[in-house]
């Protein structure tokens, strides 16, 4: 029966290669434990119990560790939200009545709005992005 457990373990490891959850791997390890037990006993019942118990224990005991390792606590804002908090300069006067004006942040030109009127060449900070317009405040 050890060949059957070896085949099961191999199938589990191959399936794990194509998944991202690190879930099926523990069933492959459990099958290897059952393979070891099959060398000492012919009882399929005992082998199955070893497979189920070892796979379950490995899964339950390593799940919190894997969550910690796999969790990225610091995310980096990208694309549009990457400019929030950045500083730039006004290149076209910002008028809050007309909601017009432009700024330059990180070498990119953005349409901008503000609660205040801000003149050209003033240093500003991006506080939010709504649609395609950056909300800024004067520094």
N, C-alpha and C positions, 0 to 999 in steps of 0.2 A: 504493500500500500504506500510505501515511501515515494514511489514514482508519481503516484497521484497527487500527493502533497507538494512535490517538487513542481509539478505542472501547474497546480493552483497558485503556488507562490510566484512562479514565472508570469502567469497571466495577470496576477494582481500588480506586479511590478511594471509590466508593460502598460497596463491601464493607467497606472499612476503617472507614467511619463506623459500621457495625453491629458491629464487633469491638473488643476491648479490647487486643489484643496488639501493635499497631503493627508488624504483620508484612506484610500485603498492600500497605501503602503503598509499600514499596520496589520491588515488582513494577510498581506504577503508574509510579514514577519511571523504572524500567528501560524500560518501554514508551515513555516520552517520549524517552529516549535513542535507542531504536530508531527512533522517529518522525523524529528529527533525521537519523539515518544514512540513512533511506529517502529523504530529500530529495536525497542525493548518489549513492546507488546503488540499482539495482533488484534486487540480489541478496538474496533472502529468507534465504539461508544466513547472510550477513554480518549482516543485521538481527537474526536470531535469536540469533547469537553475542553481539552487543552487548547484547541484552536479557538473556540468561542471565548473562553476565559482570558487567554493571553491577548487576543485581538482587542477585546473589550477593555481590559485593563490598560493596555498600551494607548488605546484611543482616549480613554478618560484621563489618564495621568499626564499625557503629553499635550492635550488640547490647550490648557492654560499657558503652557510654555510656548507653544506654537503661536498663540494669539499675541503674546508679548513680543516674540521675535518678528512676526510678520506685520505688526502694527507700526505704521509710520505716524508718529505723533506730531511731527512738524511737516505741514504741507506748504508748498511754495505756490503762491498765486501766480497764474500764468495768463497770457493773452491780455484781455481787457483789464482784468482785475489785478494784473501785475503792476499797474501804474498807481494804484491807490496807495497813498502815503508818500509818493515821490514828489520831488520838487521840480519846478520848471519855470519858464518865463512866458509872460504874455507877449504875443507877437501881433495881436490885433485887439484893440480895446474891448473889454468885456462890459456889456451893458445889460443889466438885469431886466430892464423893461422889455427890450427886444429879444432877450435870450440869445445874444450874438456875441461872438468873440472867439479868439483862437489862442491856444497855448502850444508851447513846444516842450515835450517831456521825453527824455531818453532818445532824443533825435527824431521823434515823431510829432507831427502836427495833429492837434485834437481840437474839435469844437468844444467850447467851454461855456459854462454858466456859473454865476455866483450870486449870492444874496446882495452883494455890493457891486458898484461900478468899479472896475479896476483898469488902470491905464496901461498902455504899452510899456514893455521893458520892466514891469514889476515882477518880483519873484513871488511865485504862488506855490501852494501845496494842494495836491489832488486829495479830496476827502471822500469822493464817491464817484461812481460811474452810473449814469442813467441812460440806457440805450447806447447812443454813439457819442454822447456828450459827457465831458468830465466836469464834475462839480468841484470848484476850487475855492480856496480862501487865501487872502493875501497874507504873506509872512511878514 
